Amino acid sequence: MPAHLFREIENLKREILTLGAMAETAVRDATCAIENRDEALARRVIDDDIKLDEMEVQIEENCLKTLALHQPVAIDLRFIIAVLKINSDLERVGDLAVNVAERAAFLATQPPVDISFDFQAMARQAQEMLKRSLDSLVNLSAEQARAVLRGDDEIDAMNRRMYLIVQDAIHAHPDQTESLIHLLSASRHLERIADHATNVAEDVIYMIEGVIVRHKAEDYRPQADR
Amino acid sequence: MPAHLFREIENLKREILTLGAMAETAVRDATCAIENRDEALARRVIDDDIKLDEMEVQIEENCLKTLALHQPVAIDLRFIIAVLKINSDLERVGDLAVNVAERAAFLATQPPVDISFDFQAMARQAQEMLKRSLDSLVNLSAEQARAVLRGDDEIDAMNRRMYLIVQDAIHAHPDQTESLIHLLSASRHLERIADHATNVAEDVIYMIEGVIVRHKAEDYRPQADR
């Protein structure tokens, strides 16, 4: 690889990991704001989203510059395309963290709701998937990426459980309907954050192996097993 | 432009418009299934999604092949990157149409709910935005694309109104809570479909003008106005 291209790719890797860290922080703070009824923290997540947006635009511009100037091929081309896609996903994770934070800001002003759903367990699962998808990118590990894909069913099941619990809670406490609907929204935002972590993991696998694994359940196994 | 690259780009354009038409059909059928309580139509949308998934993978592979073989620059490079991104958005529109269809399949089995919300008006707005974003791609018209961006606030407002109406309806008819929550979900899926139409329009503007308009409210105006 020419030295210039190598430097650009190292730079892109640094930038996308920075954006990943920013997205992780936003998700963690937004879910903490729900747990601790912390309106100020929620507001900070909302205000800070502009930094993620700026970073996303910068990364996309750098990807395009690198494609135009260096015309990379093979793994380098796949790396840049993967960064372009991961970039969009991380920016949307930031938007979803803002959505969770908006719910947190509202819930902090209302009497606490008491339901038998472990929201924090779901938040941890979403954060864990996001963290692992970024680790798989740092380590260029298709194996770590495949572990992320397997976590997605679990969070979908949590979200479905949340639905049923909220429905029952609305029947039991109709006066808390508004808060319960907001909590349900937050749960769905977490599920979508996990979806984006899954997308990141799929892009990492694609980058490493040159195989598109989307929509193929059987491809969750490592290549050697197929 | 070399003849080979020209042919590849024409082919990509044809493919992405085909995917767009498939996504439009899925959204139209899913919302019709809600309106007409048509479970069979809902099931068809769900079953047909695999065709959109396959088309998405094919388009992505063709984009990457074109990048690797022809190393396009300037507008051609931007075109291919835009197709890559629009491709992801259209595939997700298909997924959201499936989500709406799942709600439709459930609602068809329940007694009808009567709320003062014009769901079909919201469905029409989402479909209109999707159609216009694809028209802006066919016609390579930044002006048409900017009109799509302006429609997004309207659908966000509709979704917020839906929230309030559903909340009141749950208080008035607690026995319909489940159906009402499903209807609220469908409304949010429509809002996300409109978001993806907005993404498509932004990518069309980027392709034509080489300007990233995401996160910049002031850039909704045509360049000449700035």
Interface residues (C-beta under 8 A of the other chain):
Chain A: I50 D53 E54 E56 V57 E60 E61 L64 L67 A68 Q71 V73 A74 L77 R78 I81 L84 K85 S88 Y163 V166 Q167 I170 H171 P174 T177 E178 I181 L184 I212 R214 H215
Chain B: I50 D53 E54 E56 V57 E60 E61 L64 L67 A68 Q71 V73 A74 L77 R78 I81 L84 K85 S88 Y163 V166 Q167 I170 H171 P174 T177 E178 I181 L184 I212 R214 H215
